[in-house]
Amino acid sequence: MKTKIAIAIFFSLTFFSCEKDFLETPPQDLLTDETYWTKEENVRTFSYGFYTAYFTGYGSGNTWGNYFTGQSLNDDFAPFIPTEYTKNVPTTGGGWTFTWVRKANLFIDRVQTVPMPEEAIAHWTGVGRFFRGMEYFDLVKRFGDVPWYSRELIETDLEELYKGRDSRAMVMDSVLADFRYAAEHVRLEDGKEGLTVNKDVVLAFMSRVFLFEGTWQKYHNNNAAKAAEYLEASKWAAGQIINSGRYALGDYRDVFSSLSLASNPEVIMYREYEPGVLTHALMHYNNNEPQTGPSKDVIETYLAEDGLPIEISPLYQGDHGIEQVMANRDPRMYETFVSDELRLNGIAGNYSTTGYATHKFLNESIKDAPEGSLSYNPTDAPVIRYGEVLINYAEAAAELATVGGPALTDRDLNMSVNVLRDRVGVGLPHLQLEGDQPSVNGVTYTDPDKDPTVPSVIWEIRRERRVELIFEGFRLDDLRRWKKLEYTDTQANQDINRGAWVNLADYPEKNKPDVKLTEGTQGYIIPSPSARVFVDPKVYLSPIPLDQLTLYRNNGAELNQNPGW
């Protein structure tokens, strides 16, 4: 127990490394149940031990967290070597661990013993239940059915330790109860604003968690009732934040490249960085290193500035050159990608595999300074932001309408998608409804490239989500919950293994790009010679590692493997 508390305090020092209050760690031999759980400040300090597990931001050192995950298995990137689906059951590891569940249960239990007001006990119980819900959401996303533990277990609780898997619905019902309790009891203000868990943080994550689970229940389990329950929870949580009026949208790129997010009106929670104390490497990757480039597929997702898909917009100029590609497009495109040049292998040291380069996370004011290079980047990282909450609301409302909930309305879109389009510097025409079809400026349309299995309005909301949240680590989870991993098949969808259009004749003989093209000397860049083919739907869930199956058997119990593994 002493060691567990010491580790928790170490984590809190890592996350809040520049906070003076946490610079002294008590001797480990004083950290016992009897001496530690004696005041609220100790409870607060223990809670920080969860932060680096769930609020990674841009990571630390030579990492960048879940942001710009260039080798991720999705359709946003076109790498030299496509990431493959899981093929083998791991011997050990694989994410099957309940360490953080036990820690959350321990925290919830100990909070009840601390001499503090009932309001404080309820607040910290809510914080503990929030983290337990977050951990179980991660486990369910990965494995589906998992054993639910609502209390701290000890080594002699063998029957509980080796019990079978509870149903996904039972576990997520319990997670929903945890989030509802947290939403009711966690304080609106607590600790340093933007850096600690409060009611808004709980609500924002609640909108994320139950959007995922509601759509999973719809598309994977065909369970309309359960989908409706979870989607309603997501919509409600997002609506609470929207209607509070506490957040607003500012400059799109400032959210991702600022030296300080302390006063950014969009940021609900962020991770704070400081030169020489806690830094990351995301800016360096966005400026000085070769990048895994965005695919032709995602580049063509961006609307023209008239709000229409490029296939039907008269403003679209084509893709033969970066000037054509970027002309008259959704302004978020200019904030995300380098708009004045292609960065080609063989010409630029910081080339992109597709020629298209990103600068969404680059702060130009320090890009040439020491802190702009290597692992010394100090730009703050958004952990969860209002822009995501808005698009969570839109999708939850649209999906809820398909499983028995209230119809999607223009009011829903005006509360969500159109707030994103009204962002300063964006100014796209509003998305509206004409019956059940999308419309902008009185033009009702259907995207010719739309997946025929997806309703047009939901397709447009998914487009908005992809653009708004580009490179923030959501895309693979989105494809999984929609049951659309086939989009990542590079053989069936060649545009996700394509890049910019290049004509080698435009370059001098001594300075030709080192790229393979679709038509020999001109055409679209083909980053990878190998295909990634989606065959087996078993990969929607991860396999349980072999050592856990063996451990159960050795203790007279049985742990069922996921289907197909």
ROKOL-863595 format. One record per residue (C-alpha): residue in three letters; x, y, z; residue number from 1. Coordinates in Angstrom, 1 decimal, always signed. Layout:
   residuo     east    north       up   num
       ALA        X        Y        Z   NUM
...
***
This chain:
   residuo     east    north       up   num
       MET     +0.0     +0.0     +0.0     1
       LYS     +2.8     +2.4     +0.9     2
       THR     +4.4     +1.8     -2.5     3
       LYS     +1.1     +2.4     -4.4     4
       ILE     +0.6     +5.8     -2.7     5
       ALA     +4.2     +6.8     -3.4     6
       ILE     +3.8     +6.0     -7.1     7
       ALA     +0.6     +8.0     -7.2     8
       ILE     +2.3    +11.0     -5.8     9
       PHE     +5.2    +10.6     -8.3    10
       PHE     +2.7    +10.6    -11.2    11
       SER     +1.1    +13.8     -9.8    12
       LEU     +4.5    +15.5     -9.7    13
       THR     +5.1    +14.5    -13.3    14
       PHE     +1.9    +16.0    -14.5    15
       PHE     +2.0    +19.1    -12.4    16
       SER     +5.8    +19.5    -12.4    17
       CYS     +5.7    +23.3    -12.2    18
       GLU     +3.3    +23.5     -9.4    19
       LYS     +5.1    +24.5     -6.2    20
       ASP     +2.6    +22.7     -3.9    21
       PHE     +3.8    +19.3     -5.2    22
       LEU     +7.5    +19.7     -5.1    23
       GLU     +8.1    +17.9     -1.8    24
       THR     +7.3    +14.2     -1.5    25
       PRO     +6.8    +12.8     +2.0    26
       PRO     +9.1     +9.9     +3.0    27
       GLN     +7.6     +6.6     +1.9    28
       ASP     +7.7     +5.1     +5.4    29
       LEU     +5.1     +7.6     +6.5    30
       LEU     +2.7     +6.8     +3.7    31
       THR     +0.2     +4.4     +5.3    32
       ASP     -3.6     +4.3     +5.3    33
       GLU     -3.6     +5.6     +8.9    34
       THR     -1.3     +8.5     +8.2    35
       TYR     -2.2     +9.4     +4.6    36
       TRP     -6.0     +9.5     +4.4    37
       THR     -6.3    +12.3     +6.9    38
       LYS     -7.1    +15.5     +4.9    39
       GLU     -8.6    +16.6     +1.6    40
       GLU     -5.3    +17.9     +0.2    41
       ASN     -3.9    +14.3     +0.4    42
       VAL     -6.9    +13.1     -1.4    43
       ARG     -6.4    +15.7     -4.1    44
       THR     -2.7    +14.7     -4.5    45
       PHE     -3.6    +11.0     -4.8    46
       SER     -6.0    +11.9     -7.6    47
       TYR     -3.3    +13.4     -9.7    48
       GLY     -1.8     +9.9    -10.0    49
       PHE     -4.5     +9.1    -12.5    50
       TYR     -3.8    +12.1    -14.8    51
       THR     -0.9    +10.8    -16.9    52
       ALA     -2.9     +7.7    -17.7    53
       TYR     -6.0     +9.5    -19.1    54
       PHE     -4.8    +13.0    -19.9    55
       THR     -1.6    +12.4    -21.9    56
       GLY     -1.8    +15.5    -24.1    57
       TYR     +1.3    +15.6    -26.3    58
       GLY     +3.1    +13.1    -24.1    59
       SER     +6.6    +13.9    -22.9    60
       GLY    +10.1    +13.7    -24.2    61
       ASN    +10.4    +12.2    -27.7    62
       THR     +6.7    +11.6    -28.0    63
       TRP     +3.5    +13.4    -28.9    64
       GLY     +0.7    +11.4    -27.2    65
       ASN     -2.2    +10.4    -29.4    66
       TYR     -1.9    +13.5    -31.6    67
       PHE     -0.6    +13.1    -35.2    68
       THR     -0.2     +9.4    -34.8    69
       GLY     +1.3     +9.0    -38.3    70
       GLN     +1.5     +5.3    -38.2    71
       SER     -2.0     +4.7    -37.0    72
       LEU     -4.3     +2.3    -38.7    73
       ASN     -6.8     +4.6    -40.3    74
       ASP     -7.6     +6.3    -43.6    75
       ASP     -6.2     +9.8    -42.7    76
       PHE     -2.6     +8.8    -43.4    77
       ALA     -0.6     +7.2    -46.2    78
       PRO     +2.6     +5.8    -44.7    79
       PHE     +5.5     +4.1    -46.5    80
       ILE     +4.6     +0.9    -44.6    81
       PRO     +0.9     +0.7    -43.7    82
       THR     +0.1     -0.3    -40.1    83
       GLU     -1.4     -3.8    -40.1    84
       TYR     -4.3     -5.2    -38.2    85
       THR     -3.5     -7.4    -35.2    86
       LYS     -2.7    -10.8    -36.5    87
       ASN     -1.7    -12.9    -33.5    88
       VAL     -2.8    -13.4    -29.9    89
       PRO     -0.1    -11.8    -27.7    90
       THR     +1.6    -14.0    -25.1    91
       THR     +1.2    -11.3    -22.4    92
       GLY     +0.2     -7.7    -22.1    93
       GLY     -2.2     -6.4    -24.7    94
       GLY     -3.9     -4.1    -22.3    95
       TRP     -5.7     -6.8    -20.2    96
       THR     -5.0     -5.4    -16.8    97
       PHE     -7.2     -4.1    -13.9    98
       THR     -4.5     -2.2    -12.1    99
       TRP     -6.2     +1.2    -12.7   100
       VAL     -9.6     -0.3    -11.8   101
       ARG     -8.2     -1.4     -8.5   102
       LYS     -6.6     +2.0     -7.9   103
       ALA     -9.9     +3.8     -8.6   104
       ASN    -11.8     +1.4     -6.3   105
       LEU     -9.1     +1.9     -3.6   106
       PHE     -9.5     +5.7     -4.0   107
       ILE    -13.3     +5.6     -3.8   108
       ASP    -13.1     +3.4     -0.6   109
       ARG    -10.5     +5.5     +1.2   110
       VAL    -12.2     +8.8     +0.4   111
       GLN    -15.1     +7.6     +2.6   112
       THR    -12.8     +7.5     +5.7   113
       VAL    -11.3    +11.0     +5.3   114
       PRO    -12.5    +13.6     +7.9   115
       MET    -14.0    +16.2     +5.6   116
       PRO    -17.4    +17.6     +4.8   117
       GLU    -20.0    +15.4     +3.1   118
       GLU    -19.8    +17.7     +0.0   119
       ALA    -16.1    +17.0     -0.3   120
       ILE    -16.6    +13.2     +0.1   121
       ALA    -19.2    +13.3     -2.6   122
       HIS    -17.0    +15.3     -4.9   123
       TRP    -14.0    +13.0     -4.5   124
       THR    -16.1     +9.9     -4.8   125
       GLY    -17.3    +11.4     -8.0   126
       VAL    -13.7    +11.9     -9.2   127
       GLY    -12.9     +8.3     -8.3   128
       ARG    -16.0     +7.0    -10.1   129
       PHE    -15.1     +9.2    -13.1   130
       PHE    -11.7     +7.6    -13.4   131
       ARG    -13.1     +4.1    -12.9   132
       GLY    -15.6     +4.8    -15.7   133
       MET    -12.7     +6.0    -17.9   134
       GLU    -10.7     +2.9    -17.3   135
       TYR    -13.6     +0.6    -17.9   136
       PHE    -14.4     +2.4    -21.1   137
       ASP    -10.9     +1.8    -22.3   138
       LEU    -11.2     -1.9    -21.4   139
       VAL    -14.6     -2.3    -23.1   140
       LYS    -13.4     -0.5    -26.3   141
       ARG    -10.5     -3.0    -26.5   142
       PHE    -12.0     -6.3    -25.3   143
       GLY    -15.8     -6.0    -25.2   144
       ASP    -17.0     -8.1    -22.3   145
       VAL    -14.8     -7.7    -19.2   146
       PRO    -15.3     -8.5    -15.5   147
       TRP    -16.8     -5.6    -13.5   148
       TYR    -15.3     -4.8    -10.1   149
       SER    -16.9     -2.2     -8.0   150
       ARG    -14.7     -2.7     -4.9   151
       GLU    -11.0     -3.1     -4.1   152
       LEU    -10.0     -6.7     -4.2   153
       ILE     -7.3     -8.4     -2.2   154
       GLU     -5.1    -11.4     -3.0   155
       THR     -7.5    -13.8     -1.1   156
       ASP    -10.6    -12.8     -3.1   157
       LEU     -9.9    -15.7     -5.5   158
       GLU    -13.5    -16.2     -6.6   159
       GLU    -13.8    -12.6     -7.6   160
       LEU    -10.3    -12.3     -9.0   161
       TYR    -11.0    -15.2    -11.4   162
       LYS    -14.7    -14.6    -12.2   163
       GLY    -15.9    -14.6    -15.8   164
       ARG    -16.5    -11.7    -18.1   165
       ASP    -19.6     -9.6    -17.5   166
       SER    -21.5     -8.5    -20.5   167
       ARG    -20.5     -5.3    -22.3   168
       ALA    -24.0     -3.8    -21.7   169
       MET    -23.8     -4.5    -17.9   170
       VAL    -20.4     -3.0    -17.7   171
       MET    -21.3     +0.1    -19.7   172
       ASP    -24.5     +0.5    -17.7   173
       SER    -22.3     +0.6    -14.6   174
       VAL    -20.0     +3.1    -16.3   175
       LEU    -23.0     +5.3    -17.1   176
       ALA    -24.0     +5.2    -13.4   177
       ASP    -20.5     +6.3    -12.5   178
       PHE    -20.6     +9.2    -14.9   179
       ARG    -24.0    +10.2    -13.8   180
       TYR    -22.9    +10.3    -10.2   181
       ALA    -19.8    +12.3    -11.1   182
       ALA    -21.8    +14.7    -13.2   183
       GLU    -24.0    +15.4    -10.2   184
       HIS    -21.4    +15.6     -7.5   185
       VAL    -18.1    +16.7     -8.9   186
       ARG    -17.5    +20.4     -8.3   187
       LEU    -17.8    +22.9    -11.1   188
       GLU    -14.7    +24.6     -9.8   189
       ASP    -11.8    +22.8     -8.1   190
       GLY     -8.1    +23.3     -8.2   191
       LYS     -6.4    +25.2    -11.0   192
       GLU     -8.8    +26.0    -13.8   193
       GLY     -8.3    +23.9    -16.9   194
       LEU     -5.8    +21.5    -15.2   195
       THR     -8.0    +19.5    -12.9   196
       VAL    -11.1    +17.4    -13.1   197
       ASN    -14.3    +19.4    -12.6   198
       LYS    -17.9    +18.9    -13.6   199
       ASP    -17.3    +20.2    -17.2   200
       VAL    -14.4    +17.7    -17.7   201
       VAL    -16.7    +14.9    -16.6   202
       LEU    -19.5    +16.1    -18.9   203
       ALA    -17.2    +16.5    -21.9   204
       PHE    -15.8    +13.0    -21.5   205
       MET    -19.3    +11.6    -20.9   206
       SER    -20.3    +13.0    -24.3   207
       ARG    -17.3    +11.2    -25.9   208
       VAL    -17.7     +7.9    -24.1   209
       PHE    -21.4     +7.4    -24.7   210
       LEU    -21.3     +8.6    -28.3   211
       PHE    -18.8     +5.7    -28.9   212
       GLU    -20.8     +3.2    -27.0   213
       GLY    -24.2     +4.3    -28.4   214
       THR    -23.0     +3.9    -32.0   215
       TRP    -21.2     +0.6    -31.1   216
       GLN    -24.5     -0.8    -29.8   217
       LYS    -26.3     +0.4    -33.0   218
       TYR    -23.8     -0.8    -35.6   219
       HIS    -22.3     -3.9    -34.0   220
       ASN    -25.1     -5.2    -31.7   221
       ASN    -28.2     -3.9    -33.5   222
       ASN    -29.5     -3.0    -30.0   223
       ALA    -31.6     +0.1    -30.7   224
       ALA    -32.8     +0.4    -27.1   225
       LYS    -29.3     +0.4    -25.6   226
       ALA    -28.0     +2.6    -28.4   227
       ALA    -30.7     +5.2    -27.6   228
       GLU    -30.0     +5.1    -23.9   229
       TYR    -26.3     +5.8    -24.4   230
       LEU    -26.8     +8.3    -27.2   231
       GLU    -29.2    +10.3    -25.1   232
       ALA    -26.6    +10.4    -22.3   233
       SER    -24.0    +11.7    -24.8   234
       LYS    -26.4    +14.3    -26.2   235
       TRP    -27.4    +15.4    -22.7   236
       ALA    -23.9    +15.8    -21.4   237
       ALA    -22.8    +17.8    -24.5   238
       GLY    -25.9    +19.9    -24.2   239
       GLN    -25.2    +20.7    -20.6   240
       ILE    -21.8    +22.2    -21.6   241
       ILE    -23.3    +24.0    -24.7   242
       ASN    -26.1    +25.5    -22.7   243
       SER    -23.9    +26.6    -19.9   244
       GLY    -22.4    +29.3    -22.1   245
       ARG    -19.0    +28.8    -20.4   246
       TYR    -17.1    +28.0    -23.6   247
       ALA    -16.6    +29.6    -27.0   248
       LEU    -14.5    +29.0    -30.1   249
       GLY    -11.5    +31.1    -31.0   250
       ASP     -8.8    +30.7    -33.6   251
       TYR     -8.7    +27.0    -34.7   252
       ARG     -4.9    +26.6    -34.8   253
       ASP     -4.3    +28.5    -31.5   254
       VAL     -5.8    +25.5    -29.7   255
       PHE     -3.0    +23.3    -30.8   256
       SER     +0.1    +25.5    -31.1   257
       SER     -0.1    +27.9    -28.1   258
       LEU     +2.6    +28.4    -25.5   259
       SER     -0.3    +28.8    -23.0   260
       LEU     -3.9    +27.5    -23.1   261
       ALA     -4.7    +29.0    -19.7   262
       SER     -7.0    +31.7    -21.2   263
       ASN     -8.2    +29.9    -24.3   264
       PRO    -12.1    +30.0    -24.3   265
       GLU    -12.4    +26.6    -26.1   266
       VAL    -10.3    +24.5    -23.8   267
       ILE    -12.1    +22.5    -21.1   268
       MET     -9.0    +20.8    -20.0   269
       TYR     -5.3    +20.9    -21.1   270
       ARG     -1.9    +19.7    -20.2   271
       GLU     +0.6    +22.4    -19.3   272
       TYR     +4.2    +22.3    -20.5   273
       GLU     +7.1    +24.4    -19.5   274
       PRO    +10.6    +24.6    -21.0   275
       GLY    +13.2    +22.6    -19.1   276
       VAL    +10.5    +21.0    -16.9   277
       LEU     +8.0    +19.1    -19.1   278
       THR     +8.2    +19.1    -22.9   279
       HIS     +7.3    +17.1    -25.9   280
       ALA     +8.4    +16.5    -29.6   281
       LEU     +5.2    +17.2    -31.6   282
       MET     +6.3    +20.6    -33.0   283
       HIS     +9.6    +19.2    -34.1   284
       TYR     +7.8    +16.4    -36.0   285
       ASN     +5.6    +19.0    -37.6   286
       ASN     +8.5    +21.1    -38.8   287
       ASN    +11.9    +19.4    -39.0   288
       GLU    +11.4    +15.7    -39.6   289
       PRO    +10.0    +13.6    -42.5   290
       GLN     +6.2    +13.2    -41.9   291
       THR     +3.8    +10.4    -42.6   292
       GLY     +1.6    +12.4    -44.9   293
       PRO     -2.2    +12.9    -45.1   294
       SER     -3.9    +10.7    -47.7   295
       LYS     -5.5    +12.0    -50.9   296
       ASP     -8.7    +10.6    -49.3   297
       VAL     -8.7    +13.0    -46.4   298
       ILE     -7.5    +16.0    -48.5   299
       GLU    -10.6    +15.5    -50.7   300
       THR    -12.9    +15.3    -47.6   301
       TYR    -12.6    +19.1    -47.1   302
       LEU    -15.5    +21.0    -48.5   303
       ALA    -15.2    +23.9    -50.9   304
       GLU    -15.8    +27.3    -49.3   305
       ASP    -19.4    +27.3    -50.6   306
       GLY    -20.1    +24.4    -48.2   307
       LEU    -20.4    +21.8    -51.0   308
       PRO    -18.3    +18.7    -51.6   309
       ILE    -15.6    +19.3    -54.1   310
       GLU    -17.2    +16.8    -56.6   311
       ILE    -20.2    +19.1    -57.0   312
       SER    -18.8    +22.6    -56.1   313
       PRO    -18.2    +25.0    -59.1   314
       LEU    -15.5    +26.6    -56.9   315
       TYR    -13.2    +23.5    -56.9   316
       GLN    -10.2    +24.0    -59.2   317
       GLY     -8.7    +20.5    -59.2   318
       ASP     -5.6    +19.0    -57.7   319
       HIS     -2.8    +19.5    -60.2   320
       GLY     -0.6    +21.6    -57.9   321
       ILE     -0.9    +22.7    -54.3   322
       GLU     -2.4    +26.1    -55.4   323
       GLN     -5.4    +24.3    -57.1   324
       VAL     -5.8    +21.9    -54.2   325
       MET     -6.0    +24.7    -51.6   326
       ALA     -8.0    +27.2    -53.6   327
       ASN    -11.5    +28.0    -52.3   328
       ARG    -11.6    +25.4    -49.6   329
       ASP    -12.8    +25.1    -46.0   330
       PRO    -10.4    +27.5    -44.1   331
       ARG     -9.5    +24.8    -41.6   332
       MET     -7.6    +23.2    -44.4   333
       TYR     -5.2    +26.1    -44.5   334
       GLU     -4.8    +25.9    -40.7   335
       THR     -4.0    +22.2    -40.9   336
       PHE     -1.9    +21.8    -43.9   337
       VAL     +1.1    +23.6    -45.5   338
       SER     -0.7    +25.6    -48.2   339
       ASP     +2.1    +27.0    -50.3   340
       GLU     +4.3    +24.0    -51.2   341
       LEU     +4.5    +20.3    -51.5   342
       ARG     +7.3    +18.7    -49.5   343
       LEU     +8.6    +15.9    -51.6   344
       ASN    +11.0    +13.1    -50.8   345
       GLY    +14.4    +13.8    -52.5   346
       ILE    +13.9    +17.5    -52.4   347
       ALA    +12.9    +18.5    -48.8   348
       GLY    +14.5    +17.1    -45.7   349
       ASN    +11.2    +17.5    -43.9   350
       TYR     +9.3    +15.8    -46.7   351
       SER     +5.9    +14.1    -46.4   352
       THR     +5.2    +10.6    -47.7   353
       THR     +2.4    +12.1    -49.7   354
       GLY     +3.8    +15.6    -50.5   355
       TYR     +1.1    +17.1    -48.4   356
       ALA     +2.6    +18.4    -45.1   357
       THR     +0.8    +19.4    -41.9   358
       HIS     +1.5    +22.4    -39.6   359
       LYS     -1.6    +22.2    -37.4   360
       PHE     +0.6    +21.8    -34.3   361
       LEU     +3.4    +24.2    -35.3   362
       ASN     +4.1    +27.4    -33.4   363
       GLU     +6.0    +29.6    -35.9   364
       SER     +7.2    +32.0    -33.2   365
       ILE     +9.6    +29.4    -31.7   366
       LYS    +10.0    +26.9    -34.6   367
       ASP    +13.6    +28.0    -35.2   368
       ALA    +14.5    +28.5    -31.5   369
       PRO    +16.0    +25.7    -29.3   370
       GLU    +12.6    +25.0    -27.7   371
       GLY    +11.1    +24.5    -31.1   372
       SER    +13.3    +21.5    -31.9   373
       LEU    +13.8    +17.9    -30.8   374
       SER    +12.0    +17.0    -27.5   375
       TYR    +12.1    +20.5    -26.1   376
       ASN     +8.7    +21.7    -27.4   377
       PRO     +6.7    +23.6    -24.7   378
       THR     +3.4    +24.2    -26.4   379
       ASP     +0.4    +23.3    -24.2   380
       ALA     -1.8    +20.4    -25.3   381
       PRO     -5.6    +20.3    -25.3   382
       VAL     -6.9    +17.3    -23.4   383
       ILE    -10.6    +17.9    -24.3   384
       ARG    -12.1    +20.9    -26.0   385
       TYR    -15.4    +22.6    -26.8   386
       GLY    -15.0    +21.9    -30.5   387
       GLU    -15.2    +18.1    -29.8   388
       VAL    -18.2    +18.5    -27.5   389
       LEU    -20.1    +20.4    -30.3   390
       ILE    -19.5    +17.7    -32.9   391
       ASN    -20.3    +15.0    -30.3   392
       TYR    -23.7    +16.7    -29.7   393
       ALA    -24.4    +16.8    -33.5   394
       GLU    -23.6    +13.1    -34.1   395
       ALA    -25.4    +11.9    -31.0   396
       ALA    -28.5    +13.9    -31.9   397
       ALA    -28.4    +12.6    -35.5   398
       GLU    -27.8     +9.0    -34.5   399
       LEU    -30.4     +9.1    -31.7   400
       ALA    -33.0    +10.1    -34.3   401
       THR    -32.4     +6.7    -36.1   402
       VAL    -33.0     +4.6    -33.0   403
       GLY    -36.3     +6.0    -31.8   404
       GLY    -35.2     +9.4    -30.4   405
       PRO    -36.4    +12.8    -31.4   406
       ALA    -35.9    +13.9    -35.0   407
       LEU    -32.7    +15.9    -35.8   408
       THR    -33.6    +19.5    -36.3   409
       ASP    -32.0    +22.7    -37.7   410
       ARG    -31.8    +23.8    -34.1   411
       ASP    -29.6    +20.8    -33.3   412
       LEU    -27.3    +21.7    -36.2   413
       ASN    -27.3    +25.4    -35.2   414
       MET    -26.2    +24.4    -31.7   415
       SER    -23.3    +22.3    -32.9   416
       VAL    -22.1    +22.0    -36.5   417
       ASN    -22.9    +25.5    -37.4   418
       VAL    -21.2    +26.9    -34.4   419
       LEU    -18.0    +25.2    -35.7   420
       ARG    -18.7    +26.7    -39.1   421
       ASP    -19.2    +30.1    -37.6   422
       ARG    -15.7    +30.0    -35.9   423
       VAL    -13.7    +33.1    -36.5   424
       GLY    -11.6    +32.5    -39.6   425
       VAL    -13.8    +29.6    -40.9   426
       GLY    -17.1    +31.1    -41.9   427
       LEU    -18.5    +28.2    -43.9   428
       PRO    -22.2    +28.3    -44.9   429
       HIS    -24.5    +26.6    -42.4   430
       LEU    -25.5    +23.0    -42.8   431
       GLN    -29.3    +22.8    -42.9   432
       LEU    -32.0    +20.2    -43.4   433
       GLU    -34.3    +19.9    -46.4   434
       GLY    -36.4    +17.0    -45.3   435
       ASP    -33.9    +14.3    -44.5   436
       GLN    -31.2    +15.7    -46.8   437
       PRO    -28.4    +18.1    -46.2   438
       SER    -28.6    +21.6    -47.7   439
       VAL    -26.4    +24.7    -47.8   440
       ASN    -27.5    +28.1    -49.1   441
       GLY    -30.7    +26.6    -50.4   442
       VAL    -28.8    +23.9    -52.4   443
       THR    -29.9    +20.4    -51.4   444
       TYR    -27.2    +17.8    -52.2   445
       THR    -25.8    +14.3    -51.8   446
       ASP    -22.1    +13.8    -51.9   447
       PRO    -21.3    +11.5    -55.0   448
       ASP    -18.6     +9.9    -52.9   449
       LYS    -20.9     +9.1    -50.0   450
       ASP    -20.9     +5.6    -48.6   451
       PRO    -24.3     +4.3    -49.8   452
       THR    -25.0     +2.7    -46.5   453
       VAL    -24.8     +6.0    -44.6   454
       PRO    -27.6     +8.5    -44.6   455
       SER    -26.6    +11.8    -46.2   456
       VAL    -27.0    +14.0    -43.1   457
       ILE    -25.0    +11.6    -40.9   458
       TRP    -22.4    +11.4    -43.7   459
       GLU    -22.0    +15.2    -43.6   460
       ILE    -21.8    +15.2    -39.8   461
       ARG    -19.1    +12.5    -40.0   462
       ARG    -17.2    +14.7    -42.5   463
       GLU    -17.4    +17.6    -40.1   464
       ARG    -16.1    +15.5    -37.3   465
       ARG    -13.2    +14.2    -39.5   466
       VAL    -12.2    +17.7    -40.5   467
       GLU    -12.6    +19.4    -37.1   468
       LEU    -10.7    +16.7    -35.2   469
       ILE     -8.1    +15.8    -37.8   470
       PHE     -4.9    +14.3    -36.4   471
       GLU     -6.2    +14.3    -32.8   472
       GLY     -6.3    +10.6    -32.5   473
       PHE    -10.0     +9.9    -33.0   474
       ARG    -10.2     +8.4    -36.5   475
       LEU     -9.5     +4.8    -35.7   476
       ASP    -12.0     +4.7    -32.9   477
       ASP    -14.6     +6.3    -35.1   478
       LEU    -14.1     +3.7    -37.8   479
       ARG    -14.3     +1.0    -35.3   480
       ARG    -17.6     +2.2    -33.6   481
       TRP    -19.2     +2.8    -37.0   482
       LYS    -18.1     -0.7    -38.1   483
       LYS    -16.2     +0.8    -41.0   484
       LEU    -12.7     -0.6    -40.8   485
       GLU    -13.1     -1.6    -44.4   486
       TYR    -12.3     +2.1    -45.2   487
       THR     -8.7     +1.3    -44.1   488
       ASP     -8.3     -1.3    -46.9   489
       THR     -5.8     +0.2    -49.2   490
       GLN     -6.6     -2.2    -52.0   491
       ALA    -10.3     -1.5    -52.0   492
       ASN     -9.8     +2.3    -51.3   493
       GLN     -6.7     +3.3    -53.3   494
       ASP     -7.0     +7.0    -52.4   495
       ILE     -5.7     +6.2    -48.9   496
       ASN     -2.5     +5.1    -50.5   497
       ARG     -2.3     +8.1    -52.7   498
       GLY     -0.8    +11.6    -52.2   499
       ALA     -0.4    +14.8    -54.2   500
       TRP     -0.4    +14.9    -58.0   501
       VAL     +3.1    +15.5    -59.3   502
       ASN     +4.6    +16.0    -62.8   503
       LEU     +8.3    +15.1    -62.8   504
       ALA     +8.8    +17.3    -65.9   505
       ASP     +8.2    +20.3    -63.7   506
       TYR    +11.5    +19.6    -61.8   507
       PRO    +15.1    +20.0    -63.1   508
       GLU    +16.9    +16.8    -64.0   509
       LYS    +19.3    +17.1    -61.0   510
       ASN    +16.5    +17.7    -58.5   511
       LYS    +13.8    +15.2    -59.2   512
       PRO    +11.5    +14.0    -56.4   513
       ASP    +12.1    +10.5    -55.2   514
       VAL     +8.5     +9.3    -55.6   515
       LYS     +6.5     +6.6    -57.3   516
       LEU     +3.6     +7.9    -59.3   517
       THR     +0.4     +6.3    -60.7   518
       GLU     +1.3     +7.1    -64.3   519
       GLY     +5.1     +6.9    -64.4   520
       THR     +6.3    +10.4    -64.9   521
       GLN     +3.2    +12.1    -63.7   522
       GLY     +0.3    +11.3    -61.5   523
       TYR     -0.5    +10.8    -57.8   524
       ILE     +2.2     +9.8    -55.3   525
       ILE     +2.0     +6.1    -54.2   526
       PRO     +3.7     +6.0    -50.8   527
       SER     +3.5     +2.3    -50.3   528
       PRO     +4.0     -0.6    -52.7   529
       SER     +2.3     -3.0    -50.3   530
       ALA     -1.5     -3.3    -49.7   531
       ARG     -3.4     -3.5    -46.4   532
       VAL     -6.4     -5.7    -46.9   533
       PHE     -9.3     -5.9    -44.4   534
       VAL    -10.5     -9.4    -44.2   535
       ASP    -11.4    -10.5    -40.7   536
       PRO    -13.9     -8.6    -38.5   537
       LYS    -12.5    -10.2    -35.4   538
       VAL    -10.1     -7.3    -35.2   539
       TYR    -12.8     -5.0    -34.0   540
       LEU    -12.0     -6.5    -30.6   541
       SER     -8.5     -7.3    -29.3   542
       PRO     -7.5    -10.8    -28.2   543
       ILE     -7.1    -11.6    -24.6   544
       PRO     -3.4    -12.5    -24.0   545
       LEU     -2.5    -16.2    -23.6   546
       ASP     -1.0    -15.8    -20.1   547
       GLN     -4.3    -14.6    -18.7   548
       LEU     -6.2    -17.6    -20.2   549
       THR     -3.6    -19.9    -18.7   550
       LEU     -3.7    -18.1    -15.3   551
       TYR     -7.5    -18.6    -15.1   552
       ARG     -7.2    -22.3    -16.0   553
       ASN     -4.5    -22.8    -13.4   554
       ASN     -6.9    -21.4    -10.8   555
       GLY     -9.8    -23.6    -11.8   556
       ALA    -11.6    -20.9    -13.8   557
       GLU    -12.3    -20.2    -17.4   558
       LEU    -11.8    -17.0    -19.3   559
       ASN    -13.4    -17.0    -22.8   560
       GLN    -11.4    -15.7    -25.7   561
       ASN    -12.9    -13.1    -28.0   562
       PRO    -14.6    -14.5    -31.2   563
       GLY    -12.2    -15.5    -34.0   564
       TRP     -9.0    -15.4    -32.0   565
***
